[in-house]
Amino acid sequence: MKSLFSVTFLLVGLLITKAQQYKPVDEKSEVKFVIKNFGLNTSGSLNGLKGTINFDPANPGASSFNVTVDANSVNTGSDARDNHLRKEEYFNVEKYPVINFVSTTIKKDQNGYIVTGNLTIKGVTKSITFPFTVENHDNGIELSGEFSIDRRDFNVGGGSAVLGDNVNVSLKVFANKS
């Protein structure tokens, strides 16, 4: 009986540790967005990527993401616009300094993986789902994906008549093994 317990404990331990832990590397990652402003595409980026990524390609259901970006890092190439975006009507970075994503499910599909999770911007949390791919590297992985959100769902930008509602976000997250 004692040896059966030991073998069971060892197998459970191996299964739990099979998902590899990773840490996002901000300098090697990209969080980009595009939104219509006065009818023209305006692009920008966010930095300060932090968090934890647990990923097992053989068992994606045991995988999880919990990552943040620094809302104050918003960069559209215009200091005046960036400062405006940091204010209360947009990202309100003093009160809400980070944007957070926490996965709830990860599944394999024919082209890669599908993640569903909770995106929190300005204290508002909404569930989003999007596809992503994984590329293996010597010392880590690179996850790439794209999704769209309605900025109004997160109370960003109020009722602006010149700002589009749809924001397209593209991610390229490089993460080192922990």
Secondary structure, DSSP 8 states (H G I E B T S, - for coil): -HHHHHHHHHHHHHHHHTSEEEEE-GGG-EEEEEEEETTEEEEEEEEEEEEEEEE-TT-GGG-EEEEEEEEEEEE-S-HHHHHHHTSTTTT-TTT--EEEEEEEEEEEETTEEEEEEEEEETTEEEEEEEEEEEEEETTEEEEEEEEEEEGGGGT-STT-SSEEEEEEEEEEEEEEE-
